[in-house]
Amino acid sequence: MLIIHYSQVPVPVPVPVPVPVPVPVPVPVPVPSLATLSSFPRACLLACLLALLSFQTSHYLVLVSTLSSTQAEAEAQLKPQT
């Protein structure tokens, strides 16, 4: 009877081949500061851009309609009351 130690038997070890994975490039998103928030159309554009990046199209359309209504309300409040 022949006894073979496992340490003497060469066992083929599968070597993992590195597969190139496409890495998503992070888009630099500017953080809205007080100066950006004071000018409302810029903040609206920033919010629309963020909505484009993060939401689906239907949610984006709902958000744009809400933003346009709030922008109209904000402009109406900014006008001097006569």
PDB file of N, CA, C and O in Angstrom:
ATOM      1  N   MET A   1       0.866  -1.188   0.000  1.00  0.00           N
ATOM      2  CA  MET A   1       0.000   0.000   0.000  1.00  0.00           C
ATOM      3  C   MET A   1       0.899   1.233   0.000  1.00  0.00           C
ATOM      4  O   MET A   1       1.824   1.361   0.802  1.00  0.00           O
ATOM      5  N   LEU A   2       0.591   2.126  -0.925  1.00  0.00           N
ATOM      6  CA  LEU A   2       1.425   3.318  -1.115  1.00  0.00           C
ATOM      7  C   LEU A   2       0.751   4.522  -0.461  1.00  0.00           C
ATOM      8  O   LEU A   2      -0.411   4.814  -0.744  1.00  0.00           O
ATOM      9  N   ILE A   3       1.466   5.212   0.401  1.00  0.00           N
ATOM     10  CA  ILE A   3       0.926   6.384   1.097  1.00  0.00           C
ATOM     11  C   ILE A   3       1.582   7.622   0.506  1.00  0.00           C
ATOM     12  O   ILE A   3       2.806   7.755   0.523  1.00  0.00           O
ATOM     13  N   ILE A   4       0.769   8.518  -0.010  1.00  0.00           N
ATOM     14  CA  ILE A   4       1.282   9.758  -0.605  1.00  0.00           C
ATOM     15  C   ILE A   4       0.843  10.912   0.274  1.00  0.00           C
ATOM     16  O   ILE A   4      -0.347  11.101   0.527  1.00  0.00           O
ATOM     17  N   HIS A   5       1.809  11.675   0.731  1.00  0.00           N
ATOM     18  CA  HIS A   5       1.485  12.861   1.517  1.00  0.00           C
ATOM     19  C   HIS A   5       0.986  13.953   0.576  1.00  0.00           C
ATOM     20  O   HIS A   5       1.476  14.099  -0.543  1.00  0.00           O
ATOM     21  N   TYR A   6       0.001  14.716   1.050  1.00  0.00           N
ATOM     22  CA  TYR A   6      -0.576  15.769   0.209  1.00  0.00           C
ATOM     23  C   TYR A   6       0.420  16.881  -0.070  1.00  0.00           C
ATOM     24  O   TYR A   6       0.296  17.593  -1.066  1.00  0.00           O
ATOM     25  N   SER A   7       1.379  17.029   0.778  1.00  0.00           N
ATOM     26  CA  SER A   7       2.348  18.100   0.563  1.00  0.00           C
ATOM     27  C   SER A   7       3.274  17.793  -0.607  1.00  0.00           C
ATOM     28  O   SER A   7       3.899  18.704  -1.149  1.00  0.00           O
ATOM     29  N   GLN A   8       3.374  16.538  -1.002  1.00  0.00           N
ATOM     30  CA  GLN A   8       4.257  16.168  -2.097  1.00  0.00           C
ATOM     31  C   GLN A   8       3.542  16.193  -3.443  1.00  0.00           C
ATOM     32  O   GLN A   8       4.195  16.233  -4.486  1.00  0.00           O
ATOM     33  N   VAL A   9       2.221  16.171  -3.434  1.00  0.00           N
ATOM     34  CA  VAL A   9       1.469  16.165  -4.688  1.00  0.00           C
ATOM     35  C   VAL A   9       1.252  17.599  -5.132  1.00  0.00           C
ATOM     36  O   VAL A   9       0.664  18.390  -4.394  1.00  0.00           O
ATOM     37  N   PRO A  10       1.721  17.955  -6.343  1.00  0.00           N
ATOM     38  CA  PRO A  10       1.479  19.325  -6.818  1.00  0.00           C
ATOM     39  C   PRO A  10       0.014  19.530  -7.183  1.00  0.00           C
ATOM     40  O   PRO A  10      -0.515  18.863  -8.072  1.00  0.00           O
ATOM     41  N   VAL A  11      -0.621  20.439  -6.499  1.00  0.00           N
ATOM     42  CA  VAL A  11      -2.037  20.739  -6.753  1.00  0.00           C
ATOM     43  C   VAL A  11      -2.099  22.020  -7.570  1.00  0.00           C
ATOM     44  O   VAL A  11      -1.576  23.049  -7.144  1.00  0.00           O
ATOM     45  N   PRO A  12      -2.733  21.972  -8.742  1.00  0.00           N
ATOM     46  CA  PRO A  12      -2.831  23.203  -9.541  1.00  0.00           C
ATOM     47  C   PRO A  12      -3.756  24.219  -8.877  1.00  0.00           C
ATOM     48  O   PRO A  12      -4.937  23.953  -8.654  1.00  0.00           O
ATOM     49  N   VAL A  13      -3.202  25.369  -8.570  1.00  0.00           N
ATOM     50  CA  VAL A  13      -3.981  26.435  -7.932  1.00  0.00           C
ATOM     51  C   VAL A  13      -4.424  27.401  -9.023  1.00  0.00           C
ATOM     52  O   VAL A  13      -3.581  27.930  -9.747  1.00  0.00           O
ATOM     53  N   PRO A  14      -5.722  27.644  -9.159  1.00  0.00           N
ATOM     54  CA  PRO A  14      -6.178  28.594 -10.190  1.00  0.00           C
ATOM     55  C   PRO A  14      -5.761  30.019  -9.845  1.00  0.00           C
ATOM     56  O   PRO A  14      -6.084  30.541  -8.778  1.00  0.00           O
ATOM     57  N   VAL A  15      -5.044  30.624 -10.766  1.00  0.00           N
ATOM     58  CA  VAL A  15      -4.580  31.996 -10.555  1.00  0.00           C
ATOM     59  C   VAL A  15      -5.641  32.940 -11.112  1.00  0.00           C
ATOM     60  O   VAL A  15      -5.979  32.846 -12.292  1.00  0.00           O
ATOM     61  N   PRO A  16      -6.175  33.844 -10.297  1.00  0.00           N
ATOM     62  CA  PRO A  16      -7.188  34.779 -10.807  1.00  0.00           C
ATOM     63  C   PRO A  16      -6.569  35.768 -11.791  1.00  0.00           C
ATOM     64  O   PRO A  16      -5.601  36.461 -11.480  1.00  0.00           O
ATOM     65  N   VAL A  17      -7.151  35.811 -12.977  1.00  0.00           N
ATOM     66  CA  VAL A  17      -6.677  36.743 -14.001  1.00  0.00           C
ATOM     67  C   VAL A  17      -7.404  38.066 -13.802  1.00  0.00           C
ATOM     68  O   VAL A  17      -8.634  38.084 -13.780  1.00  0.00           O
ATOM     69  N   PRO A  18      -6.685  39.169 -13.657  1.00  0.00           N
ATOM     70  CA  PRO A  18      -7.361  40.463 -13.468  1.00  0.00           C
ATOM     71  C   PRO A  18      -8.113  40.887 -14.724  1.00  0.00           C
ATOM     72  O   PRO A  18      -7.531  41.034 -15.798  1.00  0.00           O
ATOM     73  N   VAL A  19      -9.411  41.077 -14.564  1.00  0.00           N
ATOM     74  CA  VAL A  19     -10.259  41.508 -15.673  1.00  0.00           C
ATOM     75  C   VAL A  19     -10.452  43.010 -15.553  1.00  0.00           C
ATOM     76  O   VAL A  19     -10.835  43.497 -14.489  1.00  0.00           O
ATOM     77  N   PRO A  20     -10.195  43.759 -16.626  1.00  0.00           N
ATOM     78  CA  PRO A  20     -10.397  45.212 -16.531  1.00  0.00           C
ATOM     79  C   PRO A  20     -11.873  45.558 -16.383  1.00  0.00           C
ATOM     80  O   PRO A  20     -12.691  45.249 -17.249  1.00  0.00           O
ATOM     81  N   VAL A  21     -12.191  46.199 -15.279  1.00  0.00           N
ATOM     82  CA  VAL A  21     -13.574  46.586 -14.986  1.00  0.00           C
ATOM     83  C   VAL A  21     -13.707  48.084 -15.227  1.00  0.00           C
ATOM     84  O   VAL A  21     -12.901  48.859 -14.712  1.00  0.00           O
ATOM     85  N   PRO A  22     -14.707  48.512 -16.000  1.00  0.00           N
ATOM     86  CA  PRO A  22     -14.879  49.956 -16.212  1.00  0.00           C
ATOM     87  C   PRO A  22     -15.276  50.655 -14.922  1.00  0.00           C
ATOM     88  O   PRO A  22     -16.320  50.363 -14.337  1.00  0.00           O
ATOM     89  N   VAL A  23     -14.439  51.575 -14.488  1.00  0.00           N
ATOM     90  CA  VAL A  23     -14.687  52.302 -13.238  1.00  0.00           C
ATOM     91  C   VAL A  23     -15.422  53.594 -13.570  1.00  0.00           C
ATOM     92  O   VAL A  23     -14.944  54.364 -14.403  1.00  0.00           O
ATOM     93  N   PRO A  24     -16.572  53.859 -12.946  1.00  0.00           N
ATOM     94  CA  PRO A  24     -17.273  55.118 -13.215  1.00  0.00           C
ATOM     95  C   PRO A  24     -16.479  56.308 -12.700  1.00  0.00           C
ATOM     96  O   PRO A  24     -16.018  56.327 -11.558  1.00  0.00           O
ATOM     97  N   VAL A  25     -16.332  57.294 -13.563  1.00  0.00           N
ATOM     98  CA  VAL A  25     -15.564  58.482 -13.195  1.00  0.00           C
ATOM     99  C   VAL A  25     -16.447  59.383 -12.337  1.00  0.00           C
ATOM    100  O   VAL A  25     -17.538  59.750 -12.771  1.00  0.00           O
ATOM    101  N   PRO A  26     -16.011  59.748 -11.137  1.00  0.00           N
ATOM    102  CA  PRO A  26     -16.840  60.616 -10.295  1.00  0.00           C
ATOM    103  C   PRO A  26     -16.929  62.023 -10.875  1.00  0.00           C
ATOM    104  O   PRO A  26     -15.919  62.644 -11.206  1.00  0.00           O
ATOM    105  N   VAL A  27     -18.160  62.508 -10.990  1.00  0.00           N
ATOM    106  CA  VAL A  27     -18.386  63.849 -11.518  1.00  0.00           C
ATOM    107  C   VAL A  27     -18.334  64.831 -10.354  1.00  0.00           C
ATOM    108  O   VAL A  27     -19.072  64.663  -9.383  1.00  0.00           O
ATOM    109  N   PRO A  28     -17.488  65.845 -10.425  1.00  0.00           N
ATOM    110  CA  PRO A  28     -17.438  66.811  -9.323  1.00  0.00           C
ATOM    111  C   PRO A  28     -18.712  67.649  -9.273  1.00  0.00           C
ATOM    112  O   PRO A  28     -19.029  68.374 -10.216  1.00  0.00           O
ATOM    113  N   VAL A  29     -19.429  67.541  -8.173  1.00  0.00           N
ATOM    114  CA  VAL A  29     -20.676  68.290  -7.998  1.00  0.00           C
ATOM    115  C   VAL A  29     -20.386  69.463  -7.069  1.00  0.00           C
ATOM    116  O   VAL A  29     -19.962  69.252  -5.932  1.00  0.00           O
ATOM    117  N   PRO A  30     -20.606  70.687  -7.526  1.00  0.00           N
ATOM    118  CA  PRO A  30     -20.344  71.831  -6.653  1.00  0.00           C
ATOM    119  C   PRO A  30     -21.351  71.895  -5.514  1.00  0.00           C
ATOM    120  O   PRO A  30     -22.556  71.744  -5.719  1.00  0.00           O
ATOM    121  N   VAL A  31     -20.843  72.117  -4.329  1.00  0.00           N
ATOM    122  CA  VAL A  31     -21.714  72.223  -3.157  1.00  0.00           C
ATOM    123  C   VAL A  31     -22.314  73.625  -3.133  1.00  0.00           C
ATOM    124  O   VAL A  31     -21.578  74.611  -3.191  1.00  0.00           O
ATOM    125  N   PRO A  32     -23.642  73.729  -3.048  1.00  0.00           N
ATOM    126  CA  PRO A  32     -24.248  75.059  -3.066  1.00  0.00           C
ATOM    127  C   PRO A  32     -23.886  75.850  -1.815  1.00  0.00           C
ATOM    128  O   PRO A  32     -24.183  75.433  -0.695  1.00  0.00           O
ATOM    129  N   SER A  33     -23.249  76.981  -2.017  1.00  0.00           N
ATOM    130  CA  SER A  33     -22.896  77.840  -0.891  1.00  0.00           C
ATOM    131  C   SER A  33     -23.984  78.902  -0.725  1.00  0.00           C
ATOM    132  O   SER A  33     -24.996  78.883  -1.425  1.00  0.00           O
ATOM    133  N   LEU A  34     -23.761  79.818   0.201  1.00  0.00           N
ATOM    134  CA  LEU A  34     -24.746  80.880   0.415  1.00  0.00           C
ATOM    135  C   LEU A  34     -24.823  81.804  -0.788  1.00  0.00           C
ATOM    136  O   LEU A  34     -25.892  82.325  -1.106  1.00  0.00           O
ATOM    137  N   ALA A  35     -23.682  82.014  -1.468  1.00  0.00           N
ATOM    138  CA  ALA A  35     -23.701  82.873  -2.652  1.00  0.00           C
ATOM    139  C   ALA A  35     -24.484  82.223  -3.783  1.00  0.00           C
ATOM    140  O   ALA A  35     -25.160  82.911  -4.548  1.00  0.00           O
ATOM    141  N   THR A  36     -24.396  80.895  -3.891  1.00  0.00           N
ATOM    142  CA  THR A  36     -25.156  80.215  -4.946  1.00  0.00           C
ATOM    143  C   THR A  36     -26.638  80.210  -4.615  1.00  0.00           C
ATOM    144  O   THR A  36     -27.479  80.344  -5.504  1.00  0.00           O
ATOM    145  N   LEU A  37     -26.957  80.056  -3.336  1.00  0.00           N
ATOM    146  CA  LEU A  37     -28.361  79.997  -2.961  1.00  0.00           C
ATOM    147  C   LEU A  37     -29.026  81.366  -3.023  1.00  0.00           C
ATOM    148  O   LEU A  37     -30.244  81.462  -3.175  1.00  0.00           O
ATOM    149  N   SER A  38     -28.222  82.432  -2.905  1.00  0.00           N
ATOM    150  CA  SER A  38     -28.828  83.758  -2.967  1.00  0.00           C
ATOM    151  C   SER A  38     -29.293  84.072  -4.387  1.00  0.00           C
ATOM    152  O   SER A  38     -30.303  84.750  -4.572  1.00  0.00           O
ATOM    153  N   SER A  39     -28.567  83.586  -5.383  1.00  0.00           N
ATOM    154  CA  SER A  39     -29.044  83.733  -6.761  1.00  0.00           C
ATOM    155  C   SER A  39     -29.859  82.492  -7.094  1.00  0.00           C
ATOM    156  O   SER A  39     -29.304  81.410  -7.283  1.00  0.00           O
ATOM    157  N   PHE A  40     -31.164  82.649  -7.165  1.00  0.00           N
ATOM    158  CA  PHE A  40     -32.054  81.491  -7.236  1.00  0.00           C
ATOM    159  C   PHE A  40     -31.949  80.707  -8.538  1.00  0.00           C
ATOM    160  O   PHE A  40     -31.977  79.478  -8.485  1.00  0.00           O
ATOM    161  N   PRO A  41     -31.825  81.353  -9.731  1.00  0.00           N
ATOM    162  CA  PRO A  41     -31.743  80.545 -10.960  1.00  0.00           C
ATOM    163  C   PRO A  41     -30.529  79.621 -10.986  1.00  0.00           C
ATOM    164  O   PRO A  41     -30.597  78.531 -11.553  1.00  0.00           O
ATOM    165  N   ARG A  42     -29.409  80.046 -10.375  1.00  0.00           N
ATOM    166  CA  ARG A  42     -28.237  79.185 -10.327  1.00  0.00           C
ATOM    167  C   ARG A  42     -28.510  77.954  -9.472  1.00  0.00           C
ATOM    168  O   ARG A  42     -28.126  76.840  -9.827  1.00  0.00           O
ATOM    169  N   ALA A  43     -29.169  78.167  -8.356  1.00  0.00           N
ATOM    170  CA  ALA A  43     -29.515  77.030  -7.498  1.00  0.00           C
ATOM    171  C   ALA A  43     -30.518  76.116  -8.198  1.00  0.00           C
ATOM    172  O   ALA A  43     -30.482  74.897  -8.027  1.00  0.00           O
ATOM    173  N   CYS A  44     -31.412  76.711  -8.985  1.00  0.00           N
ATOM    174  CA  CYS A  44     -32.378  75.912  -9.741  1.00  0.00           C
ATOM    175  C   CYS A  44     -31.658  75.058 -10.778  1.00  0.00           C
ATOM    176  O   CYS A  44     -31.979  73.884 -10.958  1.00  0.00           O
ATOM    177  N   LEU A  45     -30.674  75.661 -11.463  1.00  0.00           N
ATOM    178  CA  LEU A  45     -29.901  74.902 -12.443  1.00  0.00           C
ATOM    179  C   LEU A  45     -29.131  73.777 -11.769  1.00  0.00           C
ATOM    180  O   LEU A  45     -29.041  72.673 -12.307  1.00  0.00           O
ATOM    181  N   LEU A  46     -28.580  74.052 -10.602  1.00  0.00           N
ATOM    182  CA  LEU A  46     -27.839  73.028  -9.874  1.00  0.00           C
ATOM    183  C   LEU A  46     -28.763  71.889  -9.453  1.00  0.00           C
ATOM    184  O   LEU A  46     -28.403  70.716  -9.558  1.00  0.00           O
ATOM    185  N   ALA A  47     -29.946  72.241  -8.980  1.00  0.00           N
ATOM    186  CA  ALA A  47     -30.899  71.209  -8.572  1.00  0.00           C
ATOM    187  C   ALA A  47     -31.363  70.392  -9.771  1.00  0.00           C
ATOM    188  O   ALA A  47     -31.555  69.180  -9.667  1.00  0.00           O
ATOM    189  N   CYS A  48     -31.542  71.061 -10.911  1.00  0.00           N
ATOM    190  CA  CYS A  48     -31.943  70.332 -12.117  1.00  0.00           C
ATOM    191  C   CYS A  48     -30.834  69.384 -12.562  1.00  0.00           C
ATOM    192  O   CYS A  48     -31.110  68.269 -13.005  1.00  0.00           O
ATOM    193  N   LEU A  49     -29.585  69.823 -12.446  1.00  0.00           N
ATOM    194  CA  LEU A  49     -28.461  68.964 -12.816  1.00  0.00           C
ATOM    195  C   LEU A  49     -28.372  67.757 -11.885  1.00  0.00           C
ATOM    196  O   LEU A  49     -28.140  66.633 -12.329  1.00  0.00           O
ATOM    197  N   LEU A  50     -28.559  68.003 -10.598  1.00  0.00           N
ATOM    198  CA  LEU A  50     -28.543  66.895  -9.646  1.00  0.00           C
ATOM    199  C   LEU A  50     -29.704  65.942  -9.899  1.00  0.00           C
ATOM    200  O   LEU A  50     -29.565  64.728  -9.750  1.00  0.00           O
ATOM    201  N   ALA A  51     -30.847  66.499 -10.281  1.00  0.00           N
ATOM    202  CA  ALA A  51     -31.994  65.651 -10.579  1.00  0.00           C
ATOM    203  C   ALA A  51     -31.726  64.799 -11.818  1.00  0.00           C
ATOM    204  O   ALA A  51     -32.117  63.633 -11.872  1.00  0.00           O
ATOM    205  N   LEU A  52     -31.058  65.386 -12.810  1.00  0.00           N
ATOM    206  CA  LEU A  52     -30.708  64.623 -14.003  1.00  0.00           C
ATOM    207  C   LEU A  52     -29.784  63.468 -13.655  1.00  0.00           C
ATOM    208  O   LEU A  52     -29.910  62.374 -14.206  1.00  0.00           O
ATOM    209  N   LEU A  53     -28.859  63.714 -12.742  1.00  0.00           N
ATOM    210  CA  LEU A  53     -27.884  62.678 -12.419  1.00  0.00           C
ATOM    211  C   LEU A  53     -28.492  61.570 -11.576  1.00  0.00           C
ATOM    212  O   LEU A  53     -28.107  60.409 -11.719  1.00  0.00           O
ATOM    213  N   SER A  54     -29.431  61.901 -10.703  1.00  0.00           N
ATOM    214  CA  SER A  54     -29.832  60.917  -9.701  1.00  0.00           C
ATOM    215  C   SER A  54     -31.233  60.342  -9.911  1.00  0.00           C
ATOM    216  O   SER A  54     -31.511  59.242  -9.433  1.00  0.00           O
ATOM    217  N   PHE A  55     -32.111  61.043 -10.601  1.00  0.00           N
ATOM    218  CA  PHE A  55     -33.487  60.566 -10.692  1.00  0.00           C
ATOM    219  C   PHE A  55     -33.768  59.946 -12.049  1.00  0.00           C
ATOM    220  O   PHE A  55     -32.999  60.118 -12.995  1.00  0.00           O
ATOM    221  N   GLN A  56     -34.862  59.234 -12.134  1.00  0.00           N
ATOM    222  CA  GLN A  56     -35.324  58.747 -13.426  1.00  0.00           C
ATOM    223  C   GLN A  56     -36.019  59.890 -14.153  1.00  0.00           C
ATOM    224  O   GLN A  56     -36.222  60.968 -13.593  1.00  0.00           O
ATOM    225  N   THR A  57     -36.380  59.639 -15.412  1.00  0.00           N
ATOM    226  CA  THR A  57     -36.911  60.719 -16.242  1.00  0.00           C
ATOM    227  C   THR A  57     -38.260  61.213 -15.729  1.00  0.00           C
ATOM    228  O   THR A  57     -38.521  62.416 -15.735  1.00  0.00           O
ATOM    229  N   SER A  58     -39.110  60.306 -15.290  1.00  0.00           N
ATOM    230  CA  SER A  58     -40.428  60.736 -14.811  1.00  0.00           C
ATOM    231  C   SER A  58     -40.297  61.575 -13.545  1.00  0.00           C
ATOM    232  O   SER A  58     -40.960  62.601 -13.395  1.00  0.00           O
ATOM    233  N   HIS A  59     -39.437  61.127 -12.638  1.00  0.00           N
ATOM    234  CA  HIS A  59     -39.218  61.904 -11.412  1.00  0.00           C
ATOM    235  C   HIS A  59     -38.604  63.260 -11.750  1.00  0.00           C
ATOM    236  O   HIS A  59     -38.908  64.269 -11.113  1.00  0.00           O
ATOM    237  N   TYR A  60     -37.733  63.268 -12.764  1.00  0.00           N
ATOM    238  CA  TYR A  60     -37.091  64.520 -13.168  1.00  0.00           C
ATOM    239  C   TYR A  60     -38.129  65.506 -13.702  1.00  0.00           C
ATOM    240  O   TYR A  60     -38.067  66.699 -13.402  1.00  0.00           O
ATOM    241  N   LEU A  61     -39.086  65.007 -14.495  1.00  0.00           N
ATOM    242  CA  LEU A  61     -40.106  65.904 -15.043  1.00  0.00           C
ATOM    243  C   LEU A  61     -40.981  66.471 -13.931  1.00  0.00           C
ATOM    244  O   LEU A  61     -41.340  67.648 -13.957  1.00  0.00           O
ATOM    245  N   VAL A  62     -41.322  65.634 -12.957  1.00  0.00           N
ATOM    246  CA  VAL A  62     -42.122  66.110 -11.824  1.00  0.00           C
ATOM    247  C   VAL A  62     -41.347  67.162 -11.044  1.00  0.00           C
ATOM    248  O   VAL A  62     -41.908  68.173 -10.619  1.00  0.00           O
ATOM    249  N   LEU A  63     -40.042  66.914 -10.858  1.00  0.00           N
ATOM    250  CA  LEU A  63     -39.216  67.851 -10.098  1.00  0.00           C
ATOM    251  C   LEU A  63     -39.076  69.178 -10.823  1.00  0.00           C
ATOM    252  O   LEU A  63     -39.111  70.239 -10.199  1.00  0.00           O
ATOM    253  N   VAL A  64     -38.917  69.122 -12.152  1.00  0.00           N
ATOM    254  CA  VAL A  64     -38.775  70.362 -12.920  1.00  0.00           C
ATOM    255  C   VAL A  64     -40.061  71.176 -12.855  1.00  0.00           C
ATOM    256  O   VAL A  64     -40.015  72.400 -12.732  1.00  0.00           O
ATOM    257  N   SER A  65     -41.215  70.501 -12.936  1.00  0.00           N
ATOM    258  CA  SER A  65     -42.471  71.242 -12.846  1.00  0.00           C
ATOM    259  C   SER A  65     -42.625  71.877 -11.464  1.00  0.00           C
ATOM    260  O   SER A  65     -43.111  73.002 -11.347  1.00  0.00           O
ATOM    261  N   THR A  66     -42.211  71.159 -10.417  1.00  0.00           N
ATOM    262  CA  THR A  66     -42.282  71.742  -9.074  1.00  0.00           C
ATOM    263  C   THR A  66     -41.314  72.899  -8.934  1.00  0.00           C
ATOM    264  O   THR A  66     -41.645  73.923  -8.338  1.00  0.00           O
ATOM    265  N   LEU A  67     -40.102  72.740  -9.488  1.00  0.00           N
ATOM    266  CA  LEU A  67     -39.105  73.804  -9.377  1.00  0.00           C
ATOM    267  C   LEU A  67     -39.548  75.047 -10.132  1.00  0.00           C
ATOM    268  O   LEU A  67     -39.347  76.165  -9.659  1.00  0.00           O
ATOM    269  N   SER A  68     -40.154  74.859 -11.313  1.00  0.00           N
ATOM    270  CA  SER A  68     -40.577  76.035 -12.074  1.00  0.00           C
ATOM    271  C   SER A  68     -41.695  76.771 -11.343  1.00  0.00           C
ATOM    272  O   SER A  68     -41.742  78.001 -11.368  1.00  0.00           O
ATOM    273  N   SER A  69     -42.597  76.033 -10.690  1.00  0.00           N
ATOM    274  CA  SER A  69     -43.662  76.709  -9.941  1.00  0.00           C
ATOM    275  C   SER A  69     -43.085  77.431  -8.722  1.00  0.00           C
ATOM    276  O   SER A  69     -43.507  78.543  -8.404  1.00  0.00           O
ATOM    277  N   THR A  70     -42.123  76.806  -8.039  1.00  0.00           N
ATOM    278  CA  THR A  70     -41.533  77.485  -6.883  1.00  0.00           C
ATOM    279  C   THR A  70     -40.696  78.677  -7.317  1.00  0.00           C
ATOM    280  O   THR A  70     -40.605  79.666  -6.590  1.00  0.00           O
ATOM    281  N   GLN A  71     -40.079  78.596  -8.503  1.00  0.00           N
ATOM    282  CA  GLN A  71     -39.314  79.747  -8.981  1.00  0.00           C
ATOM    283  C   GLN A  71     -40.254  80.908  -9.289  1.00  0.00           C
ATOM    284  O   GLN A  71     -39.929  82.059  -8.999  1.00  0.00           O
ATOM    285  N   ALA A  72     -41.419  80.619  -9.875  1.00  0.00           N
ATOM    286  CA  ALA A  72     -42.385  81.679 -10.154  1.00  0.00           C
ATOM    287  C   ALA A  72     -42.874  82.309  -8.847  1.00  0.00           C
ATOM    288  O   ALA A  72     -43.035  83.526  -8.762  1.00  0.00           O
ATOM    289  N   GLU A  73     -43.109  81.473  -7.832  1.00  0.00           N
ATOM    290  CA  GLU A  73     -43.538  82.011  -6.539  1.00  0.00           C
ATOM    291  C   GLU A  73     -42.437  82.862  -5.906  1.00  0.00           C
ATOM    292  O   GLU A  73     -42.715  83.912  -5.326  1.00  0.00           O
ATOM    293  N   ALA A  74     -41.196  82.409  -6.017  1.00  0.00           N
ATOM    294  CA  ALA A  74     -40.091  83.166  -5.424  1.00  0.00           C
ATOM    295  C   ALA A  74     -39.900  84.502  -6.134  1.00  0.00           C
ATOM    296  O   ALA A  74     -39.625  85.515  -5.491  1.00  0.00           O
ATOM    297  N   GLU A  75     -40.047  84.506  -7.466  1.00  0.00           N
ATOM    298  CA  GLU A  75     -39.915  85.770  -8.190  1.00  0.00           C
ATOM    299  C   GLU A  75     -41.067  86.711  -7.853  1.00  0.00           C
ATOM    300  O   GLU A  75     -40.884  87.927  -7.796  1.00  0.00           O
ATOM    301  N   ALA A  76     -42.256  86.147  -7.630  1.00  0.00           N
ATOM    302  CA  ALA A  76     -43.386  86.988  -7.243  1.00  0.00           C
ATOM    303  C   ALA A  76     -43.162  87.589  -5.856  1.00  0.00           C
ATOM    304  O   ALA A  76     -43.572  88.721  -5.598  1.00  0.00           O
ATOM    305  N   GLN A  77     -42.513  86.836  -4.962  1.00  0.00           N
ATOM    306  CA  GLN A  77     -42.232  87.371  -3.628  1.00  0.00           C
ATOM    307  C   GLN A  77     -41.112  88.404  -3.669  1.00  0.00           C
ATOM    308  O   GLN A  77     -41.080  89.319  -2.846  1.00  0.00           O
ATOM    309  N   LEU A  78     -40.181  88.261  -4.637  1.00  0.00           N
ATOM    310  CA  LEU A  78     -39.060  89.194  -4.701  1.00  0.00           C
ATOM    311  C   LEU A  78     -39.472  90.554  -5.267  1.00  0.00           C
ATOM    312  O   LEU A  78     -38.821  91.563  -4.998  1.00  0.00           O
ATOM    313  N   LYS A  79     -40.555  90.581  -6.053  1.00  0.00           N
ATOM    314  CA  LYS A  79     -40.987  91.855  -6.630  1.00  0.00           C
ATOM    315  C   LYS A  79     -41.492  92.772  -5.523  1.00  0.00           C
ATOM    316  O   LYS A  79     -42.190  92.319  -4.616  1.00  0.00           O
ATOM    317  N   PRO A  80     -41.149  94.049  -5.587  1.00  0.00           N
ATOM    318  CA  PRO A  80     -41.621  94.974  -4.539  1.00  0.00           C
ATOM    319  C   PRO A  80     -43.134  95.140  -4.600  1.00  0.00           C
ATOM    320  O   PRO A  80     -43.720  95.325  -5.666  1.00  0.00           O
ATOM    321  N   GLN A  81     -43.732  95.070  -3.443  1.00  0.00           N
ATOM    322  CA  GLN A  81     -45.183  95.221  -3.362  1.00  0.00           C
ATOM    323  C   GLN A  81     -45.546  96.695  -3.542  1.00  0.00           C
ATOM    324  O   GLN A  81     -45.067  97.559  -2.808  1.00  0.00           O
ATOM    325  N   THR A  82     -46.397  96.964  -4.528  1.00  0.00           N
ATOM    326  CA  THR A  82     -46.800  98.364  -4.783  1.00  0.00           C
ATOM    327  C   THR A  82     -48.245  98.563  -4.386  1.00  0.00           C
ATOM    328  O   THR A  82     -48.776  99.666  -4.520  1.00  0.00           O
TER     329      THR A  82
END
